[in-house]
Amino acid sequence: GNGQLIPNPRAFTHLVAPRCRLKETTMTIGKKISAGFVAPLVILLAVVGTGYWTTYRLIDTAGWVAHSHQVLENLEALLSTLKDAETGQRGYLLTDKESYLEPYLAAHDAWESTFNTLTTLTSDNEEQQGRLKELRPALVRKFAELDKTIDLRKRQEKGPLGVDAALELVKFDAGKADMDLI
């Protein structure tokens, strides 16, 4: 119209960066269906893998909890055995009746087996092994003290000297100190 020249836009293409064309991808219906199955399958495998790992950890943890309960039960059994020994000792010292020695004799025979079970159960734990190494001498001393008082009572026949000597040893509190340590 008015005499102006309108430049051809293609004449300036060398001055402008070439257009980047994104390649259009066309997915066929088969590829879309395959993608629809693969994506959920990958998610399913991830969920199953996580579930398996979590279950494995749960079973492993449950095993350690059961192991801890075994250790605690054996510790309680050891302490109960020791209390039975003391009960039998006291009953015998006071009455001079051999029947009172039954719990003492049973405990005397059983404590080492229980202690050895504890040693085996805690073999994977150096700290607990150290504690057991400290505990053993106290148990040996305690049973030695119980043995000595019973022996004094037996040797002194049925006279008051035997009772007095045995009770004096009990009053010395060496056995109490070991029980407190245990």
C-alpha positions in Angstrom: 0.0 0.0 0.0 1.8 3.1 1.1 5.1 2.3 -0.5 6.9 0.7 2.3 8.7 -2.4 1.7 8.0 -5.3 4.0 11.1 -7.4 4.4 10.9 -11.1 3.8 11.2 -12.7 7.3 13.3 -15.6 5.8 16.0 -13.1 4.7 17.1 -12.7 8.3 17.2 -16.3 9.4 21.0 -16.3 9.4 21.0 -13.6 12.1 18.7 -15.5 14.5 19.5 -18.8 16.2 18.0 -21.7 14.4 14.8 -22.9 15.9 15.2 -26.0 18.0 12.5 -28.4 17.1 11.6 -31.0 19.5 11.2 -34.3 17.9 7.7 -35.4 18.2 7.5 -38.9 19.6 4.6 -40.9 18.8 3.9 -43.9 20.9 2.0 -46.7 19.3 -0.9 -48.2 21.2 1.3 -51.3 21.9 4.0 -49.2 23.5 1.4 -47.4 25.6 0.0 -50.7 26.8 3.5 -52.0 27.6 4.3 -48.8 29.6 1.0 -49.2 31.4 2.1 -52.7 32.6 5.8 -52.0 33.2 5.4 -49.0 35.5 3.1 -50.8 37.9 5.3 -53.9 37.8 8.3 -51.8 38.8 6.3 -50.3 41.6 5.1 -53.7 42.7 8.6 -55.1 42.7 9.8 -52.2 44.8 7.0 -52.8 47.3 7.6 -56.5 47.5 11.4 -56.0 47.9 10.8 -53.5 50.7 8.3 -55.9 52.4 10.7 -58.8 52.2 13.6 -56.7 53.7 11.3 -55.4 56.5 10.1 -58.9 57.3 13.7 -60.2 57.3 14.7 -57.4 59.8 11.6 -58.1 61.9 12.5 -61.8 62.2 16.1 -61.0 63.0 15.0 -58.5 65.7 12.6 -61.1 67.1 15.4 -63.6 67.3 17.5 -61.1 69.3 14.6 -60.4 71.6 14.2 -64.1 72.3 17.9 -64.4 72.9 17.8 -61.5 75.4 14.9 -63.2 77.2 16.9 -66.4 77.4 19.8 -64.5 79.0 17.4 -62.8 81.5 15.7 -66.1 82.4 19.1 -67.8 83.1 20.2 -64.8 85.2 16.9 -65.1 87.2 17.4 -68.9 87.5 21.0 -68.3 88.8 19.8 -65.8 91.4 17.0 -68.1 92.4 19.4 -71.0 92.7 21.6 -68.9 95.0 18.6 -67.9 97.1 17.6 -71.6 97.4 21.1 -72.4 98.6 20.9 -69.7 101.3 17.5 -70.9 102.3 18.7 -74.4 102.7 21.8 -73.3 104.6 19.7 -71.2 107.1 17.2 -73.9 107.7 19.9 -76.4 108.4 21.9 -74.0 110.7 18.8 -73.3 112.7 17.3 -76.8 112.9 20.2 -79.2 112.3 17.8 -81.2 110.2 19.4 -82.7 107.0 16.1 -82.3 105.1 16.8 -78.5 105.1 19.9 -79.1 103.1 18.0 -80.4 100.0 17.5 -77.0 98.4 21.2 -76.2 99.2 22.4 -79.4 97.7 20.3 -79.0 94.5 21.5 -75.4 94.2 25.1 -76.4 94.8 24.9 -78.9 91.9 22.9 -76.6 89.5 24.6 -73.2 89.7 27.6 -74.0 87.5 25.4 -75.4 84.7 23.3 -72.3 84.7 26.4 -70.1 84.8 27.9 -72.0 81.9 24.7 -71.6 79.9 24.9 -67.8 80.5 28.5 -67.8 79.3 27.5 -69.6 76.1 24.5 -67.3 75.5 26.6 -64.1 75.9 29.7 -65.4 74.0 29.1 -62.7 71.3 29.1 -59.8 73.8 32.5 -58.9 75.4 30.9 -56.6 78.0 28.7 -59.3 79.3 31.5 -61.8 79.3 33.5 -59.4 81.4 30.7 -59.1 83.9 30.4 -62.9 84.1 34.2 -63.1 84.8 33.6 -60.7 87.7 30.5 -62.6 88.9 32.1 -66.1 88.9 34.5 -65.5 91.8 31.7 -63.9 93.9 29.6 -67.1 93.3 32.5 -69.3 94.3 33.1 -67.3 97.4 29.4 -67.4 98.3 29.2 -71.1 98.0 32.4 -71.5 99.9 30.9 -69.4 102.7 27.7 -71.6 102.7 29.8 -74.8 102.7 31.9 -73.5 105.6 28.9 -72.7 107.8 27.3 -76.0 107.1 30.5 -77.8 107.7 30.9 -76.0 111.0 27.4 -77.0 112.1 28.0 -80.6 111.1 31.4 -80.9 112.9 30.3 -79.4 116.1 27.7 -82.1 116.4 24.5 -80.9 118.0 26.0 -78.7 120.7 25.7 -74.9 120.9 29.3 -74.4 119.8 28.5 -75.6 116.3 25.5 -73.3 116.0 27.4 -70.4 117.5 30.4 -70.8 115.2 28.2 -71.1 112.1 26.1 -68.1 113.1 29.2 -66.0 113.9 30.4 -66.7 110.4 27.1 -65.6 109.0 27.1 -62.5 111.1 30.5 -61.6 109.6 28.5 -60.5 106.5 31.0 -61.8 104.0 28.2 -63.8 102.3 26.0 -60.7 102.3 28.7 -58.7 100.6 29.0 -61.3 97.9 25.2 -61.5 97.5 25.0 -57.7 97.1 27.7 -58.0 94.4 25.9 -60.7 92.7 
